[in-house]
Amino acid sequence: MIVPKKKPTVDLATVRCQKCLDYGHYTYECKNKRKILIRDSRTKILNKNLTKPQSSSKDTVRSD
């Protein structure tokens, strides 16, 4: 006897649309407009990390 495989069921309340960022539907089902997210560019984020002073115990030199 062959038993058909069951597809895993997903609770749509936990599914987030990548287009409008709302929960409850998939991107291909979306009827809303795309939301615009204003984020820092990757270059800006990297430059922020480079300008931060790095204090580490490895940097201290001890002379006896």
Summary of the structure (lengths in Angstrom):
residues: 64
radius of gyration: 24.6
end to end distance: 81.5
largest distance: 81.5
contacts: 74
relative contact order: 0.11
helix: 25%
strand: 3%
